[in-house]
Amino acid sequence: MKYAHIVRAIFLERPNRFIAIVDIQGQRETVHVKNTGRCKELLIPGTEVILEKSDNPARKTAYDLVCVYKGHRLINMDSAAPNQAAAEWIREGGLFPEKVSVTTEKTFGNSRFDIYAESEKRKAFIEVKGVTLEENGVVRFPDAPTIRGVKHVEELIQCLEEGYEAYLLLVIQMEQVLRFEPNWKTHQAFGRALVKAQQAGVKILARECIVTPDEMKINSKVPVFLEESSE
C-alpha cells in the first residue's frame, strides 16, 4: 500500500491519542495520528516523523502521521496499513498457492474478521494485527491490554470448529527483526490465547514489511516464539 503527498516533520508532543503537534520546516502544525495506541517508545519529542497530506480541504487537520524513525529504523505506525497491505499480499499470492477471492471485514456468526479468502480448495478467515513495538530486534504484541484481541483469537478457533481454515497474521510494520513474541508482561491473557489457538490448529504467522516513507509492503517470514515469559 502506498501514500501520496509525503511530508517530513519533527514530532513535538501528543496532547491526546488522536492528534500530535509537529514542526514542519519551522511551523507548528496539529496533525491526526493514525494510531490510537500508546506508542510512547516511538513518539519521542525531537523524533523525525512522516506525514501524509490530505487532499480533503474540509478536514480539521491537513496531515496524517503515518511513520516514525526509531534511530535508523523506519516504522510504519498507521493502524489501517496492516489490513490494506495484507489484502494486497494475499491477492498477489503471498499466503496461498492458488488464486483466491479476498473479502475484507467479513462477518462470521457474531464476529467480523479482517479478511476472508476463498477458492475452490479453501475457505479461510484471517485476522490481522499490526505490530509496532520493538526492542533489540524482538517485536511484541500488544503494546497495551486488548480484550478485543483475545476475543478475536478465540473466535478463530470457532472458525476451525465450523470447518474453515483460520489464520492470525501479525504484520510487523518494520524491517529486519529477529522474532515475534507475545507481550507477556503487558497482557498475559493474549499470549495464552495464542498458545491455545495454535494448539487448536490456528496458523499463527508473522511477516515483516518493507517500509519506505511512502509505502509499506509485506515481505519475509519472522519466527514466532510463543513460550511464556515472565520478563
N, C-alpha and C positions, 0 to 999 in steps of 0.2 A: 504494500500500500504506500502511496506517495502523497506528499504535501505540496501545496503551491504557495508561492509568495513567502519564502522563509526569511526570517529576520533574526539576527543575533542580538542578545541583550545581556545585562548583568542583573542577577537576582538580588533584590534588596530586602524584602520582607514579605510575609504572608499573613495578612490580617485575619483571614479565616480560610477554611478549606476550599472555598470556591474561587478566590482571587489572590493575586500576588502583585506586588509593586516591583517594577523592574526599571532599569536605566537603559534607554535606547539612545546611544550617541549623546549622552548628557541630558536627556529629557526623561523625567519620571513618568511612567505610564502604568495604569492599572490594567491588568490582563486576566483573562479567565484561565484557571488551572484545570486541565482536563484529567484530573485525578483527585478524588476526594480523600485518598488515603493520607496517612501521616507524612510519609516521605521526608522525615526530619533529617535523615542521613544524606539526603540528596539536595534539598533546598536550603543551602547554607549561604548567608549573605556574602556577596562577592563572587559567587559561582557564575560561570557563563551558562546561559540557557538559550534554547532555540524556540522561537515563536513562529506561529503561522498567522499571517494577516488574513482576517476575514474579508470576504467580498460582499458582506451584508452591511450596508451603511446604517441600518436601523438598530444594530446591536449596541448595547451599552459599552461593551469592551471591544476594541478593534482587533485584539490579538488573542490567540490561544497559546499557552505554554505547553509544548509537546515533548521537548527533550532537555536533558541537563548533562553537563560534563561532571564526572566524578574523577578528578585527576585527569588522566588522558583517556579515560573510558567514557564513551558517549552512551547514555542510557535513555531510551525512549520511555516516557512516563505517561503517555496518553492512554487512558484506560479503555478507549474504544479501539485502539490499534490492534491488540491481540486477536480479537474476533475477526476483524477485517483481513488481517494477514493470514489467519488460519483458514478462512473460507477460500481465499485465493490459492493457498498452498494445496488444499485438498482438491480443489477443482483442477489444479495443474498436475495432479497425480502424486503428490507428496506422501500421502498416507496409504492409499490403496493402489494396487497394480492396475486394476481396471478402471474405466471411466465411470464416475458416479455423478448423480444429480445431487446438488447441495441446496438445502433449505436452511435458512437461518431463523432463530427464535421459534423452534418447533415445539408444539405442546405434546406432552405425554402424560395422560391422566390429569392430575392437578399440578403438574410440573411443566416448566418450559426450559428447554435446553438450547445452548447456543447454536449448535449445528446438528442437522440430521442429514446423513448421506445414504443414498440408496442406489443399488444396481440390481441386475438380475441375480447376483450372487449374495448380496448382503443388504442388511438394514441396520444402520448404526447411529447411535446417539453419541455426540461428542460435546463434553462440557470444556470450556476454555478458561484458563486462569492466566492472567498476565503477572509476571514476576519481575520486580524491580529491586528487591532487597539483596544486596551482595556484600560479602565480607571475605577478603582474601581469596577470591575466586569461587567461593561457595555461595550459591543462591538459595534463598529460602522463601517459603510462602506459608502463612500470610504474614504481613507486617503488623497486623492488628487482629484481635479475635474476630472470627467470622462464623457465626451460627449459620448464616445463609450458605457458606461454603461447605460446611459439614452436611447440611441438608442436601445440597447438590450431589455430593459424593454418595450419600446413602441412597438417593433416588436412582443413581446409575446402577446400583445393584438390583433395583426393582426392574430396570430395563432388561438386564440379563435374565431375570426370572421370567420375563414375558417373551423371551426368545430373540431379543435384539443383541447386537454387539454393543459394547459400552466402552467409551474411552474418556479419560481425563487428560487433556492436552495442556501442559504447562508451557506457555510461551515466554521464554526468557528474553526480556527486552534489551538485550545487550549481546556482545560477542565475547569469546574466549573465556569461558567459565569452566570450572573443574567438575562440579557436580551439583545436583539439586538435593536438598533435604527439606522435610517439613520443618517449620519453625516451632520445635517442641517447646521452647521456653515461652513463646508468646501464646500459643494455642495448642495444648496437648491433644485436645479432642479432635482437631483436624488431622493431626498426624495419625492418630489411632483409626480414624475413619478411612484414611488412605490405605493403611495396612489391611484393614478389614475388606475394603473394596478389592485390593489386589488379590487377596486370598480367595475372594468370591469369583474372580475372573475378569474384573475390570482392568483394562490396559491403562497403566499409568505411564505417560510419555512426557519427555521434556525435550524441547528443541530450542537452541539459541538462535538469535536473529542477527543478520547483517543490518547494522544500524548506521545510517548517514543522516545528516541534518534534514534531508527531505524525503527519506524513505526508510521503511522497515520491512524486511523480507525474511521469512523463516528459512533457516539454513540447516545446521547439522545437529545430530543427536547429542544429548547431555546425559551422563549416567545419573540414575535415580537411586538414592540411598534412603530407605525407609526405616532403618534401625532406630529405635527410640534413643534419644539422647537427653541428658539432664542438664546440658550446658545452656 
